[in-house]
Amino acid sequence: MAAIRRAQAVWQGDLMSGSGIVSAATSGAFADLPVTWASRTESADGRTSPEELIAAAHAACYSMALSNELAKGGTPARRLEVSATVTFDRVAGQWTVATSELRVMGDVPGITADAFRGAANAAKDGCPVSRALRGNVSISVEATLVG
C-alpha cells in the first residue's frame, strides 16, 4: 500500500514582500514554519525555505538508504551523520534547485574505506529522494569513514 504524506502552505501578499508558513499536515511534526522569498534567495534569518526542506528530506532519506545498503552488505553502521546542501540558483535565467551535495561520515565496523564509498554511491542512486531529483538536480556524495 502506498504511503501518503501531506504538507500545507499558506502565503499572503506578493512574492517579494509577502510571507507564508508551511506545516507538516500528516505528522504534525512541525507547524507554521515561516517562509519568505528573501529566506530563499538571501539570508534565512530564522525562516525556512523549500530548498532547506528538500535538503532535510534528502539527508533523512539518504541516511536510511545507506543504513540499509550497509546492513545488506553485512556491515551495519554504528552511526551515520549525513548533511545535504541544496543550491538554489539561476539556471538559464530561471530560479532552479540546481544541486544537492550529500556528505556522510560513517562509523561502520569491519568495512574498508573503498567499500564504504561504494555503499555510499549505491545508496545515492537508490535513495527515493535522489530518484525523485534525478535528471533535474546534480547529486553528489562525499563519504568519509571514521572510527
GROMACS elastic network, one bead per residue, 0.5 to 0.9 nm:
[ bonds ]
;  ai    aj funct       b0    kb
    4    26     6  0.84376   500
    5    24     6  0.85019   500
    5    25     6  0.78051   500
    5    26     6  0.56665   500
    5    27     6  0.81444   500
    6    23     6  0.89626   500
    6    24     6  0.65862   500
    6    25     6  0.53846   500
    6    26     6  0.52956   500
    6    27     6  0.84356   500
    7    22     6  0.71491   500
    7    23     6  0.56515   500
    7    26     6  0.68097   500
    7    27     6  0.89961   500
    8    21     6  0.83394   500
    8    22     6  0.56821   500
    8    23     6  0.54502   500
    8    24     6  0.66325   500
    8    25     6  0.62917   500
    9    20     6  0.68863   500
    9    21     6  0.55193   500
    9    23     6  0.64071   500
    9    32     6  0.83486   500
   10    19     6  0.84859   500
   10    20     6  0.53065   500
   10    21     6  0.54637   500
   10    22     6  0.66569   500
   10    23     6  0.89819   500
   10    32     6  0.89187   500
   11    14     6  0.86001   500
   11    15     6  0.89902   500
   11    18     6  0.71727   500
   11    19     6  0.57642   500
   11    21     6  0.66994   500
   11    22     6  0.88450   500
   11    35     6  0.86936   500
   11    36     6  0.89060   500
   12    15     6  0.87223   500
   12    18     6  0.54726   500
   12    19     6  0.56076   500
   12    20     6  0.60180   500
   13    16     6  0.83491   500
   13    17     6  0.66855   500
   13    19     6  0.66714   500
   13    20     6  0.86638   500
   14    17     6  0.58128   500
   14    19     6  0.80701   500
   15    18     6  0.54660   500
   15    19     6  0.77320   500
   15    36     6  0.78967   500
   15    37     6  0.63465   500
   16    19     6  0.84409   500
   16    36     6  0.78542   500
   16    37     6  0.59201   500
   16    38     6  0.74495   500
   17    36     6  0.78886   500
   17    37     6  0.77234   500
   17    38     6  0.85957   500
   18    36     6  0.66946   500
   18    37     6  0.77421   500
   19    34     6  0.72942   500
   19    35     6  0.59534   500
   19    37     6  0.74838   500
   20    32     6  0.83674   500
   20    33     6  0.81603   500
   20    34     6  0.57684   500
   20    35     6  0.51618   500
   20    36     6  0.62996   500
   21    31     6  0.79481   500
   21    33     6  0.50662   500
   21    35     6  0.56365   500
   21    36     6  0.85388   500
   22    30     6  0.83644   500
   22    31     6  0.65418   500
   22    32     6  0.52744   500
   22    33     6  0.51818   500
   22    34     6  0.66770   500
   22    35     6  0.72865   500
   22    48     6  0.88744   500
   23    28     6  0.72800   500
   23    29     6  0.81724   500
   23    30     6  0.56755   500
   23    32     6  0.52541   500
   23    33     6  0.64084   500
   24    27     6  0.59317   500
   24    28     6  0.51193   500
   24    29     6  0.60677   500
   24    30     6  0.54788   500
   24    31     6  0.60865   500
   24    32     6  0.86542   500
   25    28     6  0.54948   500
   25    29     6  0.82773   500
   25    30     6  0.84042   500
   25    31     6  0.80208   500
   26    29     6  0.82725   500
   27    30     6  0.79458   500
   28    31     6  0.65308   500
   30    33     6  0.71508   500
   33    47     6  0.68834   500
   33    48     6  0.66906   500
   34    46     6  0.79842   500
   34    47     6  0.50707   500
   34    48     6  0.62244   500
   34    49     6  0.83034   500
   35    38     6  0.83321   500
   35    39     6  0.63515   500
   35    40     6  0.79402   500
   35    44     6  0.87043   500
   35    47     6  0.53221   500
   35    48     6  0.53107   500
   35    49     6  0.56852   500
   35    50     6  0.82562   500
   36    39     6  0.51652   500
   36    40     6  0.67266   500
   36    44     6  0.87549   500
   36    47     6  0.73071   500
   36    48     6  0.79287   500
   36    49     6  0.73414   500
   37    40     6  0.51724   500
   37    41     6  0.63621   500
   37    42     6  0.81258   500
   37    49     6  0.81841   500
   38    41     6  0.51560   500
   38    42     6  0.50485   500
   38    43     6  0.63834   500
   38    44     6  0.72667   500
   38    45     6  0.89200   500
   39    42     6  0.57354   500
   39    43     6  0.52888   500
   39    45     6  0.68497   500
   39    46     6  0.82871   500
   39    47     6  0.59913   500
   39    48     6  0.63906   500
   39    49     6  0.61351   500
   40    43     6  0.73578   500
   40    44     6  0.69991   500
   40    47     6  0.89069   500
   40    48     6  0.76622   500
   40    49     6  0.53853   500
   40    50     6  0.75857   500
   40    51     6  0.73750   500
   40    52     6  0.86107   500
   40    88     6  0.77124   500
   41    44     6  0.83811   500
   41    88     6  0.75944   500
   41    89     6  0.82144   500
   43    46     6  0.86902   500
   43    47     6  0.86901   500
   44    47     6  0.52041   500
   44    48     6  0.63753   500
   44    49     6  0.78857   500
   45    48     6  0.84849   500
   48    51     6  0.81971   500
   48    52     6  0.62614   500
   48    53     6  0.74610   500
   49    52     6  0.51918   500
   49    53     6  0.64227   500
   49    54     6  0.86848   500
   50    53     6  0.50791   500
   50    54     6  0.61917   500
   50    55     6  0.86534   500
   51    55     6  0.61403   500
   51    56     6  0.86074   500
   51    85     6  0.89883   500
   51    86     6  0.62225   500
   51    87     6  0.75587   500
   51    88     6  0.69271   500
   51    97     6  0.71905   500
   52    56     6  0.62093   500
   52    57     6  0.86108   500
   52    84     6  0.89837   500
   52    85     6  0.82117   500
   52    86     6  0.70632   500
   53    56     6  0.50155   500
   53    57     6  0.61548   500
   53    58     6  0.85465   500
   54    57     6  0.50518   500
   54    58     6  0.60466   500
   54    59     6  0.85637   500
   54    84     6  0.87539   500
   54    86     6  0.74286   500
   54   100     6  0.88817   500
   54   129     6  0.87036   500
   55    58     6  0.50916   500
   55    59     6  0.60829   500
   55    60     6  0.85585   500
   55    83     6  0.78884   500
   55    84     6  0.51267   500
   55    85     6  0.60582   500
   55    86     6  0.56420   500
   55   100     6  0.72315   500
   55   101     6  0.89235   500
   55   102     6  0.89660   500
   56    59     6  0.52249   500
   56    60     6  0.61443   500
   56    61     6  0.84875   500
   56    83     6  0.80861   500
   56    84     6  0.69659   500
   56    85     6  0.89790   500
   57    60     6  0.52852   500
   57    61     6  0.59968   500
   57    62     6  0.83854   500
   57    84     6  0.87791   500
   57   129     6  0.71956   500
   58    61     6  0.51723   500
   58    62     6  0.58373   500
   58    63     6  0.84146   500
   58    83     6  0.85599   500
   58    84     6  0.64895   500
   58   100     6  0.81357   500
   58   102     6  0.81695   500
   58   127     6  0.82324   500
   58   128     6  0.86743   500
   58   129     6  0.56988   500
   58   130     6  0.69926   500
   59    62     6  0.52294   500
   59    63     6  0.60963   500
   59    64     6  0.87450   500
   59    82     6  0.57224   500
   59    83     6  0.55537   500
   59    84     6  0.52352   500
   59    85     6  0.88340   500
   59   102     6  0.71147   500
   59   103     6  0.87340   500
   60    63     6  0.52877   500
   60    64     6  0.65127   500
   60    65     6  0.88088   500
   60    82     6  0.77102   500
   60    83     6  0.86802   500
   60    84     6  0.89808   500
   61    64     6  0.52977   500
   61    65     6  0.62421   500
   61    66     6  0.87038   500
   61   127     6  0.61959   500
   61   128     6  0.70040   500
   61   129     6  0.64105   500
   61   130     6  0.84073   500
   62    66     6  0.60093   500
   62    67     6  0.83683   500
   62    82     6  0.77326   500
   62   102     6  0.82562   500
   62   120     6  0.88748   500
   62   123     6  0.65996   500
   62   124     6  0.65381   500
   62   126     6  0.85178   500
   62   127     6  0.55360   500
   62   128     6  0.81759   500
   62   129     6  0.76856   500
   62   130     6  0.78611   500
   63    66     6  0.52604   500
   63    67     6  0.60460   500
   63    68     6  0.86164   500
   63    80     6  0.67384   500
   63    81     6  0.76406   500
   63    82     6  0.62816   500
   63   104     6  0.82236   500
   63   123     6  0.84476   500
   63   127     6  0.87758   500
   64    67     6  0.50573   500
   64    68     6  0.62126   500
   64    69     6  0.86175   500
   64   123     6  0.86630   500
   64   127     6  0.80767   500
   65    68     6  0.51756   500
   65    69     6  0.61591   500
   65    70     6  0.87052   500
   65   120     6  0.88392   500
   65   122     6  0.87658   500
   65   123     6  0.52267   500
   65   124     6  0.77063   500
   65   126     6  0.68779   500
   65   127     6  0.54375   500
   65   128     6  0.83198   500
   66    70     6  0.60853   500
   66    71     6  0.84896   500
   66    77     6  0.87813   500
   66    80     6  0.84599   500
   66   119     6  0.67378   500
   66   120     6  0.60642   500
   66   121     6  0.87359   500
   66   122     6  0.79074   500
   66   124     6  0.77753   500
   66   126     6  0.88504   500
   66   127     6  0.81543   500
   67    70     6  0.53225   500
   67    71     6  0.62108   500
   67    72     6  0.86425   500
   67    76     6  0.67330   500
   67    77     6  0.63084   500
   67    79     6  0.88492   500
   67    80     6  0.77224   500
   67   123     6  0.84820   500
   68    71     6  0.51372   500
   68    72     6  0.60605   500
   68    73     6  0.85597   500
   68    76     6  0.78915   500
   68   123     6  0.82618   500
   69    72     6  0.52384   500
   69    73     6  0.63357   500
   69    74     6  0.89358   500
   69    75     6  0.88328   500
   69    76     6  0.83892   500
   69   119     6  0.61038   500
   69   120     6  0.80716   500
   69   122     6  0.74939   500
   69   123     6  0.63469   500
   70    73     6  0.50664   500
   70    74     6  0.64812   500
   70    75     6  0.52459   500
   70    76     6  0.51059   500
   70    77     6  0.65981   500
   70   108     6  0.83159   500
   70   116     6  0.79632   500
   70   119     6  0.64541   500
   70   120     6  0.86245   500
   71    74     6  0.50991   500
   71    75     6  0.53142   500
   71    77     6  0.72519   500
   72    75     6  0.74992   500
   72    76     6  0.78174   500
   73    76     6  0.77365   500
   73   119     6  0.84569   500
   74   110     6  0.89161   500
   75   108     6  0.66369   500
   75   109     6  0.66763   500
   75   110     6  0.62915   500
   75   111     6  0.64299   500
   76    79     6  0.89844   500
   76   108     6  0.64356   500
   76   109     6  0.75841   500
   76   110     6  0.89130   500
   77    80     6  0.67263   500
   77   106     6  0.69025   500
   77   107     6  0.59835   500
   77   109     6  0.70005   500
   78   106     6  0.77096   500
   78   107     6  0.54564   500
   78   108     6  0.56496   500
   78   109     6  0.73621   500
   79   105     6  0.82325   500
   79   106     6  0.58433   500
   79   107     6  0.51688   500
   79   108     6  0.70977   500
   80   104     6  0.66237   500
   80   105     6  0.57937   500
   80   107     6  0.64287   500
   80   108     6  0.82838   500
   81   103     6  0.80517   500
   81   104     6  0.54806   500
   81   105     6  0.51889   500
   81   106     6  0.64304   500
   81   107     6  0.88435   500
   82   102     6  0.68970   500
   82   103     6  0.55856   500
   82   105     6  0.66355   500
   82   106     6  0.85799   500
   83   101     6  0.80301   500
   83   102     6  0.57458   500
   83   103     6  0.52703   500
   83   104     6  0.65734   500
   84   100     6  0.62399   500
   84   101     6  0.54323   500
   84   103     6  0.64341   500
   84   104     6  0.88633   500
   85    99     6  0.78047   500
   85   100     6  0.54702   500
   85   101     6  0.50510   500
   85   102     6  0.65801   500
   85   103     6  0.83912   500
   86    97     6  0.70875   500
   86    98     6  0.74673   500
   86    99     6  0.55349   500
   86   101     6  0.64657   500
   86   102     6  0.88479   500
   87    96     6  0.83084   500
   87    97     6  0.59242   500
   87    98     6  0.55851   500
   87    99     6  0.51646   500
   87   100     6  0.65262   500
   87   101     6  0.84602   500
   88    95     6  0.67162   500
   88    96     6  0.55566   500
   88    98     6  0.58512   500
   88    99     6  0.75635   500
   89    94     6  0.79012   500
   89    95     6  0.54022   500
   89    96     6  0.54866   500
   89    97     6  0.65670   500
   89    98     6  0.64278   500
   90    93     6  0.54322   500
   90    96     6  0.58660   500
   90    97     6  0.86173   500
   90    98     6  0.83236   500
   91    94     6  0.53158   500
   91    95     6  0.62910   500
   91    96     6  0.61091   500
   91    97     6  0.88262   500
   91    98     6  0.75671   500
   92    95     6  0.84776   500
   95    98     6  0.87277   500
   96   137     6  0.87802   500
   97   100     6  0.81832   500
   97   136     6  0.80711   500
   97   137     6  0.64906   500
   98   136     6  0.74625   500
   98   137     6  0.50971   500
   98   138     6  0.62890   500
   98   139     6  0.89131   500
   99   136     6  0.87398   500
   99   137     6  0.51169   500
   99   139     6  0.58464   500
   99   140     6  0.80320   500
  100   130     6  0.89024   500
  100   133     6  0.88543   500
  100   137     6  0.68285   500
  100   138     6  0.62921   500
  100   140     6  0.66250   500
  100   141     6  0.87141   500
  101   138     6  0.81195   500
  101   139     6  0.58027   500
  101   141     6  0.59595   500
  101   142     6  0.78702   500
  102   124     6  0.83892   500
  102   139     6  0.74729   500
  102   140     6  0.59483   500
  102   142     6  0.62675   500
  102   143     6  0.83365   500
  103   140     6  0.84092   500
  103   141     6  0.56716   500
  103   143     6  0.59748   500
  103   144     6  0.80211   500
  104   120     6  0.80509   500
  104   141     6  0.75653   500
  104   142     6  0.62995   500
  104   144     6  0.62174   500
  104   145     6  0.83550   500
  105   142     6  0.85656   500
  105   143     6  0.60441   500
  105   145     6  0.57604   500
  105   146     6  0.64711   500
  106   116     6  0.82183   500
  106   143     6  0.76352   500
  106   144     6  0.63432   500
  106   146     6  0.57452   500
  106   147     6  0.80402   500
  107   144     6  0.89767   500
  107   145     6  0.61778   500
  107   146     6  0.51962   500
  107   147     6  0.54944   500
  108   111     6  0.62438   500
  108   112     6  0.88745   500
  108   116     6  0.81408   500
  108   145     6  0.72063   500
  108   146     6  0.76564   500
  108   147     6  0.76242   500
  109   112     6  0.88262   500
  109   147     6  0.79832   500
  111   114     6  0.82704   500
  111   115     6  0.62681   500
  111   116     6  0.64157   500
  111   145     6  0.87396   500
  112   115     6  0.51687   500
  112   116     6  0.61276   500
  112   117     6  0.86544   500
  112   145     6  0.81366   500
  113   116     6  0.50362   500
  113   117     6  0.62217   500
  113   118     6  0.86112   500
  113   143     6  0.86297   500
  113   144     6  0.74375   500
  113   145     6  0.59140   500
  114   117     6  0.51443   500
  114   118     6  0.61860   500
  114   119     6  0.86939   500
  115   119     6  0.61850   500
  115   120     6  0.85007   500
  116   119     6  0.51185   500
  116   120     6  0.60582   500
  116   121     6  0.86643   500
  116   143     6  0.73219   500
  116   144     6  0.79376   500
  116   145     6  0.69107   500
  117   121     6  0.62005   500
  117   122     6  0.85902   500
  117   141     6  0.88287   500
  117   142     6  0.79384   500
  117   143     6  0.56408   500
  117   144     6  0.75839   500
  117   145     6  0.83369   500
  118   121     6  0.52513   500
  118   122     6  0.62210   500
  118   123     6  0.86164   500
  119   122     6  0.50230   500
  119   123     6  0.60629   500
  119   124     6  0.85497   500
  120   123     6  0.51583   500
  120   124     6  0.62316   500
  120   125     6  0.88421   500
  120   141     6  0.72231   500
  120   142     6  0.80954   500
  120   143     6  0.64059   500
  121   125     6  0.64191   500
  121   126     6  0.86635   500
  121   140     6  0.85766   500
  121   141     6  0.67901   500
  121   142     6  0.87616   500
  121   143     6  0.85055   500
  122   125     6  0.52326   500
  122   126     6  0.61585   500
  122   127     6  0.85586   500
  123   127     6  0.56751   500
  123   130     6  0.89867   500
  124   127     6  0.55494   500
  124   128     6  0.89217   500
  124   130     6  0.63401   500
  124   131     6  0.85619   500
  124   139     6  0.79969   500
  124   140     6  0.78764   500
  124   141     6  0.70655   500
  125   128     6  0.83721   500
  125   130     6  0.64372   500
  125   131     6  0.68284   500
  125   134     6  0.87385   500
  126   129     6  0.86395   500
  126   130     6  0.70952   500
  126   131     6  0.68609   500
  127   130     6  0.51436   500
  127   131     6  0.62750   500
  127   132     6  0.87472   500
  128   132     6  0.62151   500
  128   133     6  0.87265   500
  129   133     6  0.62713   500
  129   134     6  0.85051   500
  130   133     6  0.51226   500
  130   134     6  0.58647   500
  130   137     6  0.87977   500
  130   139     6  0.74026   500
  131   134     6  0.50427   500
  131   135     6  0.84788   500
  132   135     6  0.84713   500
  132   136     6  0.87230   500
  133   136     6  0.57283   500
  133   137     6  0.54820   500
  133   138     6  0.81534   500
  133   139     6  0.81300   500
  134   137     6  0.58420   500
  134   138     6  0.72797   500
  134   139     6  0.75291   500
  135   138     6  0.75869   500
